[in-house]
Amino acid sequence: MSVVSWERDASDRSISSLSCVGIGDDKVQYSGVLFKKPFGHQSTKWQKRFFIVKEGFLLYYPEEYAKVFEHLPHFNNHPKGVIPLGGCKVEECVCGAQKYAIRITQEIFKGELVVGTEDEEECSGWMKALRDAGRVTWKNAQVGDTIIHQMEQK
């Protein structure tokens, strides 16, 4: 089992810890605790959730999962929610009192998922991770396979 993580300085008290964790073959590209606006209905109550970006998907769990995540031999494959990021639109926004928020929209689901961060730096890190993960699509995988096959033929 290999665990590799990059975290902010311990004196940094922000909600999200930036990390890239490799647990065996269960590599996670990004993880941390964010505020989540309720999805699919109008409400002003934001909840803290632990989020993971993994292989083109955004998974979220109860906040408490963040405390045990790095100590598990594998990540929990029963999240509260899963959002496919392939082809999604990710944009910064201000949503009510949430100054550093990220709006995620996708043709597959109606509505939008909005998550909030504590500061601009944290928001930028999540924006990059979500946009990078959004490039992982079936179509892009097929294009990559075709290019590799063509190169092998030469």
C-alpha positions in Angstrom: 0.0 0.0 0.0 1.4 3.4 -0.9 0.0 6.6 0.5 1.3 9.9 -0.9 -0.3 13.2 0.1 0.4 16.9 -0.2 -1.3 19.0 2.4 -1.3 22.6 3.5 0.8 23.7 6.4 -0.7 22.5 9.7 -1.2 26.1 10.8 -3.6 26.6 7.9 -7.1 26.1 9.4 -9.1 26.1 6.1 -11.9 23.6 5.7 -10.3 21.8 2.7 -7.0 20.0 2.8 -5.5 19.8 -0.6 -4.4 16.3 -1.3 -3.5 13.7 -3.8 -3.7 10.3 -2.3 -2.7 7.0 -3.8 -4.1 4.1 -1.9 -3.0 1.0 -3.8 -4.6 1.3 -7.2 -7.3 3.6 -5.9 -5.6 6.9 -6.9 -7.6 10.0 -6.0 -6.8 13.1 -7.9 -8.1 15.6 -5.4 -10.0 15.6 -2.1 -11.3 17.9 0.6 -14.3 19.2 2.6 -16.5 21.7 0.8 -19.8 23.4 1.4 -22.5 21.8 -0.8 -25.7 23.6 -1.7 -28.7 21.2 -1.9 -29.0 19.7 -5.3 -32.3 19.7 -7.2 -34.4 21.9 -4.8 -34.3 25.4 -3.5 -32.8 25.7 -0.1 -30.4 28.2 1.6 -28.9 25.5 3.9 -25.4 24.6 2.9 -23.9 21.4 4.2 -20.3 20.3 4.7 -19.4 17.3 2.6 -16.2 15.4 1.9 -15.5 15.4 -1.9 -13.2 13.2 -4.0 -12.2 13.8 -7.6 -11.4 10.4 -9.1 -11.1 9.4 -12.7 -13.6 11.8 -14.2 -16.1 11.7 -11.3 -16.9 13.9 -8.3 -18.0 11.7 -5.4 -19.2 13.1 -2.1 -19.6 11.7 1.4 -20.6 12.8 4.8 -18.1 15.3 6.3 -17.0 12.7 8.9 -15.5 10.5 6.1 -12.7 13.0 5.7 -11.3 12.0 9.1 -10.8 8.3 8.2 -10.2 8.6 4.4 -6.4 8.5 4.4 -6.2 5.6 6.9 -8.4 3.2 4.9 -6.9 0.5 2.6 -9.3 1.7 -0.2 -11.9 4.4 -0.5 -15.5 3.9 0.2 -17.4 3.0 -3.0 -20.8 3.9 -1.5 -20.8 7.7 -1.7 -23.9 9.9 -1.0 -23.6 11.2 -4.6 -21.6 10.8 -7.8 -21.4 13.5 -10.5 -19.9 12.5 -13.9 -17.5 15.4 -14.8 -16.9 14.5 -18.4 -18.1 17.3 -20.6 -19.3 19.4 -17.6 -19.1 23.1 -17.4 -17.3 24.3 -14.3 -17.3 28.0 -13.4 -16.6 30.2 -10.5 -19.6 32.1 -9.0 -20.9 33.9 -6.0 -23.9 32.2 -4.5 -25.6 34.2 -1.7 -23.1 34.5 1.2 -20.8 32.0 -0.4 -18.2 34.3 -2.0 -16.0 31.5 -3.4 -18.3 29.1 -5.0 -18.1 26.7 -8.0 -21.1 25.9 -10.2 -21.0 22.6 -12.1 -23.5 21.9 -14.8 -23.8 18.9 -17.1 -26.3 18.0 -19.8 -26.9 14.6 -18.1 -28.5 16.1 -15.0 -30.9 19.0 -14.8 -30.0 21.9 -12.5 -26.6 22.6 -11.1 -24.3 21.5 -8.3 -22.9 24.4 -6.4 -20.0 23.9 -3.9 -18.3 26.5 -1.8 -14.8 27.0 -0.6 -13.3 29.2 2.1 -10.9 31.3 0.0 -9.8 32.1 -3.5 -6.7 29.8 -3.4 -8.8 26.8 -2.4 -11.4 27.7 -5.1 -8.7 27.9 -7.8 -7.3 24.5 -6.8 -10.7 22.9 -7.0 -11.5 24.6 -10.3 -8.3 23.2 -11.9 -9.0 19.7 -10.5 -12.6 19.7 -11.7 -11.8 21.0 -15.2 -9.0 18.5 -15.6 -11.2 15.7 -14.6 -13.9 17.0 -17.0 -11.6 16.1 -19.9 -11.9 12.4 -19.1 -14.7 11.3 -21.4 -15.4 8.1 -23.4 -14.9 10.0 -26.6 -11.5 11.3 -25.5 -10.4 7.8 -24.4 -11.3 6.5 -27.9 -9.3 9.2 -29.6 -6.3 8.4 -27.3 -6.6 4.7 -28.2 -6.7 5.5 -31.9 -3.6 7.7 -31.7 -1.7 5.0 -29.7 -2.8 2.3 -32.2 -1.6 4.5 -35.1 1.7 5.2 -33.5 2.3 1.4 -32.8 1.7 0.7 -36.5 4.6 3.0 -37.5 
